[in-house]
Amino acid sequence: MNQVILLKNRPIGNPSLKDFEFTEQEKPQPAEGEILLKTKYVSVDPYLRGRMRDEKSYIAPFEIGKPLESGIIAEVVKSNNKNFQKGDFVNGILQWKQFQTSNGTGLNKVDRNKAPLKAYLGVLGLTGITAYLGLDKIGNPKKGETLLVSGAAGAVGSIAGQIGKIKGCRVVGIAGSEEKIDRIQEKFGFDAAINYKATDNMKKAIAAACPNGVDVYFDNVGGEILDAALANMNKFGRVINCGAISLYNQTKIQTGPRVEPLLIKNSILMQGFIVRDFVKDFGPAQKQLGKWMEEDKLNYLETVVEGFESIPQAFIDLFDGKNKGKMIVVV
């Protein structure tokens, strides 16, 4: 039989295990032109929370009673498709199933001899590509500038900060514990760090950590930290709105400071960033990330959870900050 995870309810506030349902289906068989895939590694990411809402967005919402999906590394266990062979490993957006069929559309082969398979969900996957392209397309960091990164101990933030260092920036990270503060400085090479849970005035904390102001802000959290960062932006500063995890579980839209005067006064660019808008650039981005890895310029961390049945809890744990770097489930 084939285990499958369905969306049972649309969460109100924080997601919980009762919002997911496990079911069993008959193991599928590939038709002509199809391949049979066995799930090996599953990526869980904060953006999936948005897809649990029934609202228009840049990607269709999950449907009640239907399987959820995310980035997955799968093994080809049977092939009726000339482009894939048994034993190939592929990366793509696939459903939360132990086995599933595909015609190959949207799947990319990955080479386990060049990097660990899990890395293609993290530093060499959408995580690393998001950090790279967010900086490349919007941030445009220059040598000597100050790059501020929120969610700096997370999967995207930790890579963004390291790319900033490669580009010659002074990099300051924001995270939520002293352990994470130590990690981003010692393992990832950030120049300074702020524990947002240990300060009651983020505006002043950012000013102290960034005495020359902020030129580029890579935002993964939104909310009050974004407000404080904007107050410290330099003339012609750039803000990359990549994520807003502090708001994902809110049940109503909060009213924050009016940002227009700051944007106008300092000619600040603030732009939303969806990595899927730059699919044509994925190949070059992955190639550059791989080169930096070979040169030992990029470090990464993974939190690895075992078992298909652990996927929902691993997702929930993201919102409590229980992951160190990229959260991956090994099936």
Buried (B, 14 or more C-beta within 10 A) or exposed (E): EEBBBBBBEBBEEEBEEEBBBBEEBEEBEBEEEBBBBBBBBBBBBBBBBBBBEEEEEEEEBBEBEEBBBBBBBBBBBBBBBEEBEEEBBBBBBBBBBBBBBBBBEEBBBBEEEEBBBBBBBBBBBBBBBBBBBBBBBBBBBEEEBBBBBBBBBBBBBBBBBBBBBBBEBBBBBBBBBEEBBEBBBEBBBBBBBBBBEEBEEBBEBBBEBBEEBBBBBBBBBBBBBBBBBBBBBBEEBBBBBBBBBBBBBEEEEEEEEEBEEBBEEBEBBBEEBBBEEBEEBBEEBBEBBBEBBEEEBBBBBBBBBEEBEBBBBBBBBBBEBEBBBBBBBBB
